[in-house]
C-alpha cells in the first residue's frame, strides 16, 4: 500500500478501536494527525496479536504466543529499517518511524510488554506494575511525543509523555479488572492483594468485593496523579498538539474518575463516558491549551530511569 492508503486504513482502525483517541486525534494538524493514526494502527495490531483480539474486543487464546511475539519483533524491525513487510499495520509503522525518526528502542520496549503477557506474567509489586505500564503504554506515549515534534533527547518532556501513557494504562487496568480475571489475568500487584486479604486466583469472589473496589480506586487515584503530571508536559507542545493531548487526558481521565465514582459497578459492566462529556473536554481543553500554565513537579512519581528486567 502507498502512504495514502495506509492512512485510510489507520483512520479506520482508530475509529474502531478507540472512539476517545479518534475524537482527540482530530484536533492535531493534518500531518501530525495522520502520523498519530499510523502509529496507533501498528500499536493496535500488536496488541490484538498478543491478546487474540479484534480492535481490543473478544480476547481469545493465542496458541503460539512466543512465535507470535517473535514475528511481531521481526516485522517491526524490518519496517523500522524501511523495508516493506506486506503487513499494513507494520508498514504504517515503518512510514511514521522513517518520517519522525522514532528510536527503535521505544518499539522494542512496547513489544517487551506484550512478551510479558505472552508468558502469563503478573506484577509482584507496585514497581512491577509501573514497569509493565511503561512497556505497554508509557513507551507509546514517548513515541507519540516524537510524532508531535519532541526531540528524542528531551528526556523531561518524554517523561511527561510517558506519564500520560501510565495514566491511560492504569485506567485501563482499573476498568478491565473483571474481564482480565475471567481471562486468567491479573495486573493488581500481588503484595496489594496480600495486604487486602484477597486470594490472587479468586479475586472476583464476592467475599473480596469491598477490598477489591478499594484496590480499583487506588489504581484510579494513581491514574489521576500521572494525568496531572502529563498535563505539564503538554505545555511544551505546539498549540494544536497541546489541545489534542489535553483533550485526550481529560476524556480518558474521566474513565478513571467514573470508575472511582461507580462504587464497584465497573466489576459488573464496562464503564464508558458519554459523547457529551467527550465534546465537553474538547471545549475545555481548548481553553486550557490557550492558557498553557500547568505547573507541577514529578517528585515521588515513577520514572523510566528505574526500568529493570522483569524476566
C-alpha positions as CSV (number, residue, x, y, z in Angstrom):
1,X,0.0,0.0,0.0
2,X,1.1,3.6,-0.6
3,X,1.1,6.1,2.3
4,X,-2.4,7.5,1.5
5,X,-4.0,4.0,1.6
6,X,-2.1,3.2,4.9
7,X,-3.5,6.4,6.4
8,X,-7.1,5.4,5.4
9,X,-6.7,2.0,7.0
10,X,-5.1,3.6,10.0
11,X,-8.0,6.0,10.4
12,X,-10.5,3.1,10.2
13,X,-8.5,1.3,12.8
14,X,-8.5,4.1,15.4
15,X,-12.2,4.8,14.8
16,X,-13.0,1.1,15.5
17,X,-10.5,0.7,18.3
18,X,-10.8,3.8,20.4
19,X,-13.5,6.5,19.9
20,X,-11.8,8.6,22.6
21,X,-8.5,8.7,20.8
22,X,-10.1,9.1,17.4
23,X,-12.0,12.1,18.6
24,X,-9.0,13.7,20.2
25,X,-6.7,13.0,17.2
26,X,-8.9,15.2,15.0
27,X,-7.5,18.2,16.9
28,X,-4.0,17.7,15.6
29,X,-2.7,19.4,12.5
30,X,-3.2,17.2,9.3
31,X,0.3,15.9,9.2
32,X,0.5,15.1,13.0
33,X,-3.0,13.5,12.8
34,X,-2.0,11.2,10.0
35,X,1.2,10.2,11.8
36,X,-0.7,9.6,15.0
37,X,-3.1,7.3,13.2
38,X,-0.3,5.4,11.5
39,X,1.4,4.8,14.9
40,X,-1.9,3.8,16.5
41,X,-2.6,1.3,13.7
42,X,0.6,-0.6,14.5
43,X,0.1,-0.4,18.2
44,X,-3.4,-1.7,17.9
45,X,-2.3,-4.5,15.6
46,X,0.4,-5.6,18.0
47,X,-1.9,-5.5,21.0
48,X,-4.5,-7.6,19.1
49,X,-1.9,-10.1,18.0
50,X,-0.7,-10.5,21.6
51,X,-4.3,-10.9,23.0
52,X,-6.1,-12.7,20.2
53,X,-8.5,-9.7,19.9
54,X,-10.1,-7.6,17.1
55,X,-9.5,-3.9,17.9
56,X,-9.4,-4.6,21.6
57,X,-12.5,-6.8,21.7
58,X,-13.1,-10.6,22.1
59,X,-10.0,-11.8,23.9
60,X,-9.1,-15.3,22.9
61,X,-6.3,-17.8,23.4
62,X,-3.1,-17.2,21.4
63,X,-1.9,-20.8,20.7
64,X,1.7,-20.0,19.9
65,X,2.4,-16.8,21.9
66,X,6.2,-17.0,21.7
67,X,6.2,-17.3,17.9
68,X,3.6,-14.5,17.7
69,X,5.9,-12.2,19.6
70,X,8.9,-13.2,17.6
71,X,7.0,-12.5,14.4
72,X,5.9,-9.1,15.8
73,X,9.5,-8.2,16.6
74,X,10.8,-9.3,13.2
75,X,8.2,-7.4,11.2
76,X,8.7,-4.3,13.4
77,X,12.5,-4.4,12.9
78,X,12.1,-4.7,9.1
79,X,9.5,-1.9,9.0
80,X,11.6,0.4,11.2
81,X,14.5,-0.2,8.8
82,X,12.5,1.0,5.9
83,X,11.5,-2.4,4.4
84,X,8.1,-3.3,3.1
85,X,6.6,-6.2,5.1
86,X,3.3,-6.7,3.2
87,X,1.5,-6.3,6.5
88,X,-0.3,-2.9,6.5
89,X,-0.1,-2.0,10.2
90,X,3.7,-2.7,10.3
91,X,4.2,-0.9,7.0
92,X,2.3,2.0,8.6
93,X,4.8,2.0,11.5
94,X,7.6,2.0,9.0
95,X,6.3,5.1,7.4
96,X,5.9,7.1,10.6
97,X,9.2,5.8,12.1
98,X,11.1,6.9,9.0
99,X,9.3,10.3,8.8
100,X,9.7,11.1,12.5
101,X,12.9,9.2,13.4
102,X,11.3,7.2,16.2
103,X,14.0,5.5,18.2
104,X,13.6,1.7,17.8
105,X,14.2,1.1,21.5
106,X,10.7,2.5,22.2
107,X,9.1,0.0,19.8
108,X,11.2,-2.8,21.4
109,X,10.1,-1.7,24.9
110,X,6.5,-1.9,23.9
111,X,6.8,-5.4,22.5
112,X,8.6,-6.4,25.7
113,X,5.3,-5.7,27.5
114,X,3.4,-8.0,25.2
115,X,6.0,-10.7,25.8
116,X,5.3,-10.4,29.5
117,X,1.6,-11.1,28.7
118,X,2.5,-14.0,26.5
119,X,4.1,-15.9,29.3
120,X,1.4,-15.1,31.9
121,X,3.4,-12.7,33.9
122,X,1.9,-10.9,36.9
123,X,3.2,-8.0,38.8
124,X,4.5,-8.7,42.3
125,X,4.8,-5.1,43.5
126,X,3.7,-1.6,42.6
127,X,7.1,-1.1,41.0
128,X,6.4,-4.1,38.7
129,X,3.0,-2.6,37.8
130,X,4.6,0.7,36.7
131,X,7.2,-1.0,34.6
132,X,4.5,-3.0,32.9
133,X,2.5,0.1,32.3
134,X,5.6,1.7,30.8
135,X,6.2,-1.1,28.4
136,X,2.6,-1.3,27.0
137,X,1.6,2.4,27.2
138,X,4.4,4.7,28.5
139,X,6.7,3.8,25.6
140,X,3.8,4.6,23.3
141,X,3.4,8.0,24.9
142,X,7.1,8.6,24.2
143,X,6.7,7.7,20.6
144,X,3.6,9.9,20.3
145,X,5.7,12.8,21.7
146,X,8.3,12.2,19.0
147,X,5.5,12.2,16.4
148,X,4.4,15.6,17.8
149,X,7.9,17.0,17.3
150,X,9.6,16.4,20.6
151,X,13.3,15.6,20.4
152,X,14.2,12.1,21.4
153,X,16.9,13.7,23.5
154,X,14.4,15.8,25.5
155,X,14.1,13.5,28.5
156,X,12.0,15.8,30.6
157,X,9.2,16.1,28.1
158,X,9.4,12.4,27.2
159,X,9.0,11.6,30.9
160,X,5.8,13.7,30.9
161,X,4.6,11.9,27.8
162,X,5.3,8.6,29.5
163,X,3.2,9.8,32.4
164,X,0.2,10.1,30.2
165,X,0.7,6.6,28.9
166,X,0.9,5.4,32.5
167,X,-2.3,7.2,33.4
168,X,-4.1,5.7,30.4
169,X,-2.9,2.2,31.2
170,X,-3.7,2.4,34.9
171,X,-7.3,3.5,33.9
172,X,-7.4,0.5,31.5
173,X,-6.4,-1.9,34.2
174,X,-8.9,-0.5,36.6
175,X,-11.7,-0.7,34.1
176,X,-10.8,-4.3,33.0
177,X,-10.2,-6.0,36.3
178,X,-13.2,-8.3,36.0
179,X,-12.6,-9.0,32.3
180,X,-8.9,-9.8,32.8
181,X,-9.7,-12.1,35.8
182,X,-12.2,-14.0,33.7
183,X,-9.4,-14.5,31.1
184,X,-6.9,-15.7,33.8
185,X,-5.0,-12.4,34.0
186,X,-4.4,-10.0,36.9
187,X,-2.4,-6.8,36.9
188,X,-3.1,-5.9,40.5
189,X,0.3,-6.3,42.3
190,X,0.5,-9.5,44.4
191,X,1.5,-7.5,47.5
192,X,-1.5,-5.2,47.2
193,X,-3.7,-8.3,47.1
194,X,-2.0,-9.9,50.1
195,X,-2.4,-6.7,52.1
196,X,-6.1,-6.6,51.2
197,X,-6.6,-10.3,52.1
198,X,-7.6,-11.2,48.5
199,X,-6.9,-14.6,47.0
200,X,-5.0,-13.8,43.8
201,X,-6.6,-16.7,42.0
202,X,-10.1,-15.8,43.0
203,X,-10.2,-12.0,43.1
204,X,-13.8,-11.8,42.0
205,X,-15.1,-13.9,45.0
206,X,-17.9,-11.9,46.5
207,X,-16.2,-12.0,49.9
208,X,-13.5,-9.8,48.5
209,X,-15.7,-7.3,46.8
210,X,-15.2,-4.3,49.1
211,X,-11.5,-4.9,49.3
212,X,-11.2,-5.2,45.5
213,X,-13.2,-2.0,45.0
214,X,-10.6,-0.3,47.2
215,X,-7.8,-1.5,45.0
216,X,-9.6,-0.5,41.9
217,X,-10.0,3.0,43.4
218,X,-6.3,3.0,44.3
219,X,-5.5,2.5,40.6
220,X,-7.8,5.3,39.6
221,X,-6.1,7.7,42.1
222,X,-2.7,6.8,40.7
223,X,-4.1,7.4,37.2
224,X,-5.1,10.9,38.3
225,X,-1.6,11.7,39.6
226,X,0.1,10.8,36.4
227,X,-2.6,12.6,34.3
228,X,-1.8,15.7,36.2
229,X,1.9,15.3,35.6
230,X,1.4,14.7,31.9
231,X,-0.5,18.0,31.6
232,X,2.7,19.8,32.4
233,X,4.5,18.2,29.5
234,X,1.8,19.4,27.2
235,X,2.9,23.0,27.7
236,X,5.9,22.2,25.6
237,X,3.9,21.2,22.5
238,X,2.6,23.2,19.6
239,X,-0.9,24.6,20.2
240,X,-2.9,22.0,18.3
241,X,-0.9,19.1,19.7
242,X,-1.3,20.6,23.2
243,X,-5.1,20.9,22.6
244,X,-5.3,17.3,21.5
245,X,-3.2,15.9,24.3
246,X,-5.2,17.9,27.0
247,X,-8.4,16.7,25.4
248,X,-7.3,13.1,25.4
249,X,-6.1,13.4,29.0
250,X,-9.4,14.7,30.1
251,X,-11.5,12.3,28.1
252,X,-9.6,9.2,29.3
253,X,-9.1,10.6,32.7
254,X,-12.9,10.7,33.0
255,X,-12.9,6.9,32.6
256,X,-10.8,6.6,35.8
257,X,-13.0,9.2,37.6
258,X,-16.2,7.4,36.5
259,X,-14.8,4.0,37.7
260,X,-13.9,5.5,41.1
261,X,-17.4,7.0,41.5
262,X,-19.2,3.8,40.4
263,X,-18.9,2.1,43.8
264,X,-17.8,-1.2,42.2
265,X,-20.1,-1.1,39.2
266,X,-17.0,-1.4,36.9
267,X,-16.7,-5.0,38.2
268,X,-20.1,-5.9,36.6
269,X,-20.1,-3.7,33.4
270,X,-17.7,-1.8,31.2
271,X,-17.5,1.9,32.1
272,X,-17.9,4.4,29.3
273,X,-18.1,8.2,29.2
274,X,-20.8,10.0,27.2
275,X,-20.3,11.7,23.8
276,X,-21.4,14.9,25.5
277,X,-18.6,14.7,28.1
278,X,-16.1,14.0,25.4
279,X,-17.2,17.0,23.5
280,X,-17.1,19.0,26.7
281,X,-13.4,18.1,27.2
282,X,-12.6,19.3,23.6
283,X,-14.0,22.7,24.5
284,X,-12.4,22.7,28.0
285,X,-9.1,21.6,26.6
286,X,-9.1,24.4,24.1
287,X,-9.2,26.9,26.9
288,X,-6.5,25.1,28.8
289,X,-4.3,25.0,25.8
290,X,-4.7,28.8,25.3
291,X,-3.8,29.5,29.0
292,X,-0.9,26.9,28.9
293,X,0.1,27.4,32.5
294,X,0.2,23.9,34.1
295,X,3.0,23.6,36.7
296,X,3.8,20.5,38.8
297,X,7.0,18.7,39.6
298,X,7.4,15.0,39.3
299,X,8.7,14.4,42.8
300,X,7.7,11.0,44.0
301,X,6.5,9.7,40.7
302,X,7.8,6.6,39.0
303,X,10.4,7.3,36.3
304,X,11.7,5.5,33.2
305,X,15.2,5.6,34.7
306,X,14.1,2.8,37.1
307,X,13.4,0.2,34.4
308,X,14.9,-3.2,35.1
309,X,14.4,-6.6,33.6
310,X,11.1,-8.2,34.5
311,X,12.2,-11.6,33.2
